[in-house]
Amino acid sequence: MALFASTLFVIAYVLISAEHKLKISKSAIALLFGGLLWVLIAINDPINMPAHLNKVGEEIFGIVVFLLSAMALVEILVHYRFFDLIRTWLLAKKLNNAQQLWLISSLAFVSSAIIDNLTTSVVFSQLSRLFFKGKNLIVAVSLVVISANAGGAFSPIGDVTTTMLWLKGKFSSSDVILYGFAPSLAIYLIAAVLITKKISKGSEHAPKFENIKLLFSEKVVIGFTLGSFSLPFIFHSFGLKPYMGLLTGLGFTWILIDLLKIKLPNHQSHFTASIEHLLQRVDISSLKFFIGILLAVAALGHFGILKSLSDSLFGSNPSLQRYIIGNSVMGLLSAVVDNVPLTAAAMNIINTSEPSIWVLAALTLGTGGSLLLVGSAAGIIAMGIVKDLNFSNYLKVATLPATVGYVCGIAIWYLEYLLR
């Protein structure tokens, strides 16, 4: 049954990869095969299936609600011209396409460590749409995905993988920053150097110094919207899930906007602001694809396939070289399957209390997903925001630079380990 499940997953992955040729929605394929794999579980293990499905459903619910809330908050920022302000600021610097991409991607790298890679991917993919189009947009968003994943890998709250290991006490927040920053930075910089060479010269947009003036009330809305992205960390300190923070922030901002409609009914930006309408702009298809992929990978975890892979990689008494090779391969696997179940399996397989080894695990599992577009949540969300970004385009533009950066990042980690 496990072999059959693995075969179905491979078939699904091939069909998803060939979406642009088959003209069949990747979301439909993911949902179909995700459902079929759980039918196999229901047949094979009907007693334990409900409890396992409830656990998986809880995890998926948290991620989807987090993304819906983050996307709604980003749409509020778009409506209140926050990104127009940033665009005007960047245009005033008279940068060419390559310089703009360097600035945007570096901001994404830093932001990911603060607000997490999912939110960063949403925000900076939207921002990239204001500066680039066509092939340049595909190049720009591909680098945003890589920089967001790299930036999240050295922060305890920047990536779900790192957060899982941090909460389990595998390393402290200072450990992951100390041992993970230089490798993560290397992954971003090397990929950025290679990818920016693929962007066209010059600038697609002539400088337009728009005189954008915001009312005090508009600045208040923008301020509270940006502040909402800090609430997941505050709520986490109370033992609550991150999505609770974003939901609360969205609710508060929603009420604020409705009150401003009453107080300032004649002002265009407040009057036309509608959270219901903004939520309709969210790409539900991409979220369904995300749900289908998570269901399928969780099914593989239920059959013990991921644990078997981990066992074969590390063995019972691994050496340093085995740790490096095993973590590196698991990072490559995270480009195909979700890193959450891989991380969960690794926590039960890797027998070491050395924090730097666990930082390597966080680094490889967090950045290995950048090798393929569907290997990370950041990539999947970016694919939904930029319609022309598909599996094939990302493969041509970003897979090789991401792979070179990935290998160099591991090498930097190893050099740090030897020097300690």
C-alpha positions in Angstrom: 0.0 0.0 0.0 2.9 2.4 0.8 4.4 1.6 -2.6 1.1 2.3 -4.3 0.7 5.6 -2.4 4.2 6.6 -3.4 3.4 5.9 -7.1 0.3 8.0 -6.9 2.2 10.9 -5.4 4.9 10.7 -8.2 2.2 10.6 -10.8 0.5 13.7 -9.3 3.8 15.5 -9.1 4.5 14.8 -12.8 1.0 16.0 -13.8 1.4 19.2 -11.7 4.8 19.9 -13.3 3.3 19.6 -16.7 0.3 21.8 -16.0 1.2 24.4 -18.7 1.3 21.6 -21.3 -1.7 19.6 -20.2 -3.9 22.7 -19.5 -5.3 21.0 -16.4 -5.3 23.0 -13.2 -2.6 22.0 -10.7 -5.1 22.8 -7.9 -7.5 20.2 -9.3 -4.7 17.6 -9.6 -3.5 18.2 -6.1 -6.9 18.0 -4.5 -7.8 14.8 -6.5 -4.6 12.9 -5.5 -4.7 14.3 -2.0 -8.2 12.8 -1.6 -7.3 9.5 -3.3 -4.3 9.0 -1.0 -6.5 9.5 2.1 -9.0 6.9 0.6 -6.1 4.5 0.7 -5.5 5.3 4.4 -9.1 4.8 5.1 -9.0 1.4 3.5 -5.7 0.4 5.1 -6.1 1.9 8.6 -9.7 2.8 9.2 -9.3 2.9 13.0 -6.5 5.5 13.3 -7.4 7.4 10.2 -9.9 9.9 11.8 -7.5 11.0 14.5 -4.7 11.5 12.1 -6.9 13.4 9.6 -8.0 15.7 12.4 -4.4 16.5 13.3 -3.6 17.2 9.6 -6.7 19.2 9.2 -5.8 21.4 12.2 -2.4 22.1 10.7 -3.8 23.0 7.3 -6.5 25.2 8.9 -3.8 27.2 10.7 -1.8 27.7 7.5 -4.7 28.6 5.3 -6.2 31.1 7.8 -2.8 32.7 8.3 -2.4 33.1 4.5 -6.0 34.5 4.1 -5.4 37.0 6.8 -2.0 38.0 5.5 -3.3 38.4 2.0 -6.3 40.5 3.2 -3.9 42.8 5.2 -1.7 43.2 2.1 -4.7 44.1 0.0 -5.5 46.8 2.6 -2.0 48.2 2.1 -2.5 48.2 -1.6 -5.8 50.0 -1.3 -4.3 52.7 0.9 -1.4 53.2 -1.5 1.4 52.0 0.8 3.1 50.2 -2.1 2.7 53.3 -4.3 4.6 55.2 -1.6 7.4 52.7 -1.7 7.4 52.7 -5.5 7.7 56.5 -5.6 10.6 56.3 -3.1 12.4 53.7 -5.2 11.7 55.5 -8.5 13.2 58.7 -7.0 16.5 56.8 -6.7 16.5 56.3 -10.5 17.6 52.7 -10.2 17.8 50.4 -13.2 16.0 47.0 -13.2 19.0 45.1 -11.7 19.4 47.7 -8.9 15.7 47.6 -8.1 15.8 43.9 -7.9 18.8 43.9 -5.6 17.0 46.4 -3.3 13.7 44.5 -3.3 15.2 41.1 -2.7 17.5 42.3 0.0 14.5 43.9 1.8 12.7 40.6 1.4 15.6 38.7 3.0 15.6 41.0 6.0 11.8 41.1 6.3 11.5 37.3 6.2 13.5 37.0 9.4 11.0 39.4 11.1 7.6 38.7 9.7 8.2 35.1 8.3 8.7 33.9 4.7 5.1 33.4 3.9 4.0 37.0 4.6 7.2 38.3 3.0 6.5 36.3 -0.2 3.0 37.9 -0.4 4.2 41.4 0.3 7.2 41.5 -2.0 5.6 39.6 -4.9 2.9 42.3 -4.9 5.6 45.0 -4.8 7.5 43.4 -7.7 4.4 43.6 -9.8 4.7 47.4 -9.6 8.2 47.4 -11.1 8.5 44.5 -13.5 6.5 42.8 -16.2 6.8 39.8 -18.5 10.0 37.8 -18.1 11.5 40.4 -15.7 8.6 39.9 -13.3 9.2 36.1 -13.4 12.9 36.7 -12.6 12.1 39.1 -9.8 9.5 37.0 -8.0 11.7 33.9 -8.3 14.4 35.7 -6.5 11.9 37.0 -3.9 11.0 33.4 -3.2 14.6 32.4 -2.7 15.4 35.4 -0.5 12.3 35.0 1.6 13.2 31.3 2.3 16.8 32.1 3.0 15.9 35.0 5.3 13.5 32.9 7.3 16.0 30.0 7.8 18.2 31.9 10.3 15.3 33.3 12.4 13.4 31.3 15.1 10.2 32.9 13.7 11.1 33.2 10.1 10.1 29.8 8.8 7.8 27.0 10.1 10.7 24.6 10.0 12.9 26.8 12.2 10.0 27.5 14.6 9.2 23.8 15.0 12.8 23.0 16.0 13.1 26.1 18.2 9.9 25.3 20.1 11.2 21.7 20.6 14.3 23.1 22.3 16.7 21.8 19.6 18.5 25.2 19.6 18.0 28.6 21.2 17.2 31.8 19.3 20.8 32.9 19.6 22.1 29.6 18.3 20.1 29.7 15.1 21.0 33.3 14.4 24.7 32.8 15.2 25.1 29.5 13.2 22.6 30.2 10.5 23.0 33.8 9.4 26.2 33.5 7.4 25.0 30.4 5.4 21.6 31.9 4.8 23.1 35.2 3.6 25.4 33.2 1.3 22.5 31.3 -0.2 20.7 34.6 -0.9 23.7 36.5 -2.3 24.9 33.7 -4.6 21.4 33.2 -6.0 20.9 36.9 -6.4 24.2 37.4 -8.3 23.3 34.6 -10.7 19.6 35.6 -11.2 20.0 39.3 -11.6 22.1 38.6 -14.7 18.9 37.3 -16.3 17.0 40.5 -16.0 16.9 43.0 -18.9 19.0 46.2 -18.7 17.5 49.6 -18.2 14.3 50.4 -16.5 10.7 49.5 -17.6 9.2 52.5 -15.8 10.2 56.1 -16.5 10.5 58.0 -13.2 7.2 59.4 -12.1 7.5 61.5 -9.0 3.9 61.3 -8.0 2.9 63.7 -5.2 1.2 61.2 -3.0 -0.1 62.8 0.2 -1.9 60.7 2.7 -4.4 61.9 5.3 -3.6 61.3 8.9 -6.5 58.7 9.0 -4.9 56.8 6.1 -1.6 56.8 7.8 -3.3 55.4 10.9 -4.8 52.6 8.8 -1.5 51.7 7.3 0.2 51.8 10.7 -2.3 49.4 12.3 -2.1 47.1 9.2 1.6 46.9 9.4 1.4 46.5 13.2 -0.9 43.5 12.7 2.0 41.5 11.3 3.8 41.7 14.7 0.8 40.3 16.5 1.6 36.6 15.8 4.8 37.0 17.9 2.9 38.6 20.7 0.2 35.9 20.6 2.8 33.2 20.5 4.2 34.4 23.8 0.7 33.6 25.3 0.8 30.1 23.8 -1.6 30.9 21.0 -1.1 30.0 17.3 0.3 32.7 15.0 -2.9 32.9 12.9 -4.8 34.1 15.9 -2.6 37.2 16.0 -3.2 38.0 12.3 -6.9 37.3 12.6 -7.1 39.7 15.6 -5.2 42.3 13.7 -7.4 42.0 10.7 -10.5 42.3 12.8 -9.2 45.4 14.5 -8.2 47.0 11.2 -11.6 46.0 9.7 -13.5 47.8 12.5 -11.2 50.9 12.2 -11.9 51.2 8.4 -15.7 50.8 9.0 -15.6 53.5 11.6 -13.7 55.8 9.3 -16.4 55.3 6.6 -18.9 56.7 9.1 -16.7 59.6 10.3 -15.3 60.5 6.9 -17.9 59.3 4.4 -16.8 61.7 1.6 -13.2 60.6 1.5 -12.6 58.2 -1.5 -10.0 55.8 0.0 -12.2 55.1 3.1 -15.5 55.0 1.3 -14.3 52.5 -1.3 -12.5 50.3 1.2 -14.3 47.0 1.6 -12.7 44.0 3.3 -15.3 41.7 1.8 -14.3 42.9 -1.7 -10.6 42.7 -0.9 -10.9 39.1 0.3 -12.5 38.3 -3.1 -9.1 39.2 -4.7 -7.4 36.4 -2.8 -6.3 33.6 -5.1 -8.4 30.7 -3.7 -7.1 28.4 -6.4 -3.6 28.6 -5.0 -4.8 27.9 -1.5 -6.7 24.8 -2.7 -3.5 23.7 -4.4 -1.7 24.2 -1.1 -4.3 22.2 0.8 -4.1 19.3 -1.7 -0.3 19.1 -1.5 -0.3 19.1 2.3 -3.0 16.4 2.3 -0.9 14.3 -0.1 2.4 14.7 1.8 0.6 14.0 5.2 -0.6 10.8 3.7 2.9 9.7 2.8 3.9 10.5 6.4 1.0 8.3 7.7 2.3 5.3 5.6 5.8 5.8 7.2 7.4 6.7 3.9 9.1 9.8 5.2 10.3 8.1 8.3 11.9 5.3 6.2 13.7 7.9 4.1 15.0 9.6 7.2 16.2 6.3 8.7 18.1 5.4 5.6 19.8 8.8 5.5 21.0 9.0 9.1 21.3 5.5 10.4 21.6 4.6 14.1 25.0 6.2 14.9 25.8 8.9 12.4 29.1 10.7 12.0 29.4 14.4 11.2 29.7 13.6 7.5 26.5 11.5 7.7 24.7 14.4 9.4 25.7 16.7 6.7 24.8 14.3 3.8 21.6 13.3 5.5 20.4 16.9 6.1 21.5 17.9 2.6 19.4 15.2 1.1 16.4 16.0 3.3 16.7 19.5 2.1 16.6 18.3 -1.5 13.5 16.2 -0.6 11.8 19.3 0.8 11.8 20.6 -2.8 9.4 17.8 -3.6 7.5 17.2 -0.4 6.4 19.6 2.4 9.1 20.4 4.9 6.7 20.2 7.9 6.4 16.4 8.0 10.1 16.0 7.0 11.0 18.2 10.0 8.7 16.2 12.3 10.3 13.0 11.1 13.8 14.4 11.6 13.1 15.4 15.2 12.5 11.7 15.9 15.4 10.4 13.8 18.4 12.7 14.4 20.1 11.6 17.6 22.1 14.6 18.7 21.9 17.4 21.2 24.4 19.6 19.2 22.6 22.9 18.4 24.6 23.6 15.3 23.6 20.2 13.7 19.9 21.2 14.2 20.6 24.6 12.7 21.9 22.8 9.7 18.6 20.8 9.6 16.7 24.1 9.7 18.9 25.6 7.0 18.5 22.7 4.6 14.9 22.0 5.1 14.0 25.7 5.0 16.0 26.6 1.9 15.9 23.3 0.0 12.3 24.1 -1.0 13.6 27.0 -3.1 15.0 24.6 -5.7 11.6 24.0 -7.1 8.6 26.3 -7.2 6.2 23.9 -5.4 8.9 23.1 -2.8 7.9 25.9 -0.4 4.8 27.7 0.7 6.5 31.0 -0.4 6.8 29.6 -3.9 3.2 28.3 -4.0 1.8 31.7 -2.9 4.0 33.6 -5.3 2.7 31.4 -8.1 -0.8 32.4 -7.2 0.0 36.1 -7.2 2.0 36.1 -10.5 0.0 34.0 -13.0 2.9 33.7 -15.5 5.1 32.1 -12.9 4.8 28.4 -13.3 6.9 25.3 -12.6 8.7 25.4 -15.9 9.6 29.1 -15.8 10.9 28.8 -12.3 13.0 25.8 -13.3 14.7 27.7 -16.1 15.2 30.9 -14.1 15.9 29.9 -10.5 16.6 26.2 -9.9 20.3 26.3 -10.9 21.1 29.6 -8.9 19.1 28.2 -5.9 21.0 24.9 -6.1 24.4 26.7 -6.3 23.5 28.9 -3.3 22.2 25.9 -1.4 25.5 24.0 -1.8 27.5 27.1 -0.9 25.4 27.7 2.2 26.1 24.2 3.5 29.8 24.7 2.8 29.7 28.0 4.8 28.0 26.1 7.7 30.7 23.4 7.6 33.5 26.0 7.6 31.9 27.7 10.6 31.6 24.4 12.3 35.4 23.6 11.8 36.4 27.1 13.1 34.4 26.9 16.3 
